[in-house]
Amino acid sequence: MIPSLENPNKSPWPVLPAGIHKATLAEVEKVFATNAIRRQLFDGLLSAFTALRDAGCRTIYLDGSYVTAKPHPGDYDVCWDPTGVIHEKIDPVFLDFSNKRKNQKLKYGGEFFPFGFQAAPGKTFLEFFQNDRFTGHSKGILSIDLTCDPLECGRARK
């Protein structure tokens, strides 16, 4: 379940409370795909999650302005667990970090990082995503299980 957004540290907009919160794709759609821009980003997320799941990824972590109260987010950020991923099946764009991840954004609408990669000295992306870039305080992210039944995930595979 996605908790209510909060803003105790005076970010530009409310964020998820600190921690990693489990969510389904159906919940993400219901809570965050609330206007045309957010709907378009959700469709990109869904396509990316399907591609990651088909390569063997079991868990992704969703972050960025998409999971805040920002009315018109520009994109979203994802770190994904590479455990069990079959290298030959991964869409090469998920490993293309050139030009500020331009190809990832063009294809899926967001940016993707293996969760153990270093985002900053001594911090993995999983850790880095849990800090509000405006205030430096802790904030939450969403964990989505890609192995669940498609109906529980909110959508059948395309």
N, C-alpha and C positions, 0 to 999 in steps of 0.2 A: 504494500500500500504506500502510495506517495503521501508524505506528510505535508501539511500546510506550509507555505512559504512564510518566511519571517525576515525581519530586518533590524536585528538588535544592534548592529554595528554601523548603521547608516551607510550602507552600500547605495549605489544609484537606484537599485530596485530590490525588492525582496528576493531571497535565495532559499535554498533548502537548508533545514537545520543541519548542524554538523553530523557527520557520520555517513555510512554507506547504506542506502535504503533500497531494499529489493522492490522491483516493480515488474509488471508485465508490459508487453507492447500495447495491450489494450488500455492499460492505465495511462501510459505515456500519451497515447493518442487522445484519450478523454481529457486529460489535464492540460496538455501543452499544444495540441493541434487545434487551436481555437480561432485562427484567422487564416487568410489565404497564404501569407508568408509562412506561418508556422505549419500549415498543412503541406505545403510544398517541401519544407524541410523534413517533415515526418515521412513523406513518401520516399525521400532520399535515404533517410535512416532505415526504413523498412527494406529497401533494396540492398543497402549495405549489410544489414544484419543477415539477410538471406544469403548473400554471398559469403559472409564470414561463417555462418552456420554450415553452409555446404562444403566449406573447406575444413570443417571440424572444430571451429571455435565454439566453446561452450558458454562463455561469459563475456559480456562487455560492460563497460562503465561509461555512463553518459554524463557529460558535463557541458559547460559553456552557457552562454546567455539563453540558449534554448530552454534550459531547465531553471529559469528565473522568471520574474514577472515582467521582464523587458518586452514591451509590446511587439516589436519588430526585430527579432534577433537576426544577425547576419549569417550565422551558421551554428554549428554545434561542434563539440569536441568529444571524441571517444577514445578510450584506451581499451584494448582487447587482450584477453588472456590467450597467449599462443600455445598453451598446453594442449596437445592433441591435434593441433592444426597440421594438415598435410601440405607441406610446402608447395608441391606441384599443383595443388588445387586453389591456392590463395590467389586472389586477383592481384596482379603485380602493383596496381595503383596503391594498395594498402602499405606497400613498402617503398613507395616513391615519395621522398620528403623534399624533393627539389622545388625550387622557386616558391618557397613558403607553402608547400603542399597544394599547389595550384591544381594539379590533375585530380587529386582527391576531392577538392571542392567542386570542380567542374562535373565530375561523374556522380558524386553522392551528396554534395551540399555541405560537407563537414570535413573535419580533420581527424585522422586515425593514427594511433601510436600503440605499439605493443606495450602493455602496462608496466613491464619491467625496465623499459628504456629510461635513461636518465634525462629528466626534463631540466634540471638545474643541479648544480653541484650537490651531491649527496641525496637527491630526491628523485624518486621514480615518478613517472606520469601519474600513477595511482595516488601517490602522496601529494604531488603538485596540484592535481585537480581538486583537492580538498581544502585549498586555500583561496580565499576571496582576493582576486587580484587588485581590487580597489582599496580594501581595508587591511589585508594581511591576516585577517582572522579566519578561523576554521569555518567551513561551510560543508554542505552535503553534496553528494553525487548519487546517481542511481545505478544499481546493479541489475542487469537483465540477463536472465537465464535463457540461453538460446536452445537448450535441449528439451524444453518442455513441449508438451502437446501443442500443435499449432493453434488450437482453439483457446488454450490457456494463454498463449502468447498474444492472442488478440487477432491473429490473421492466419489464414492458411498460406502455405508457400505459394509463391507465384511461379 
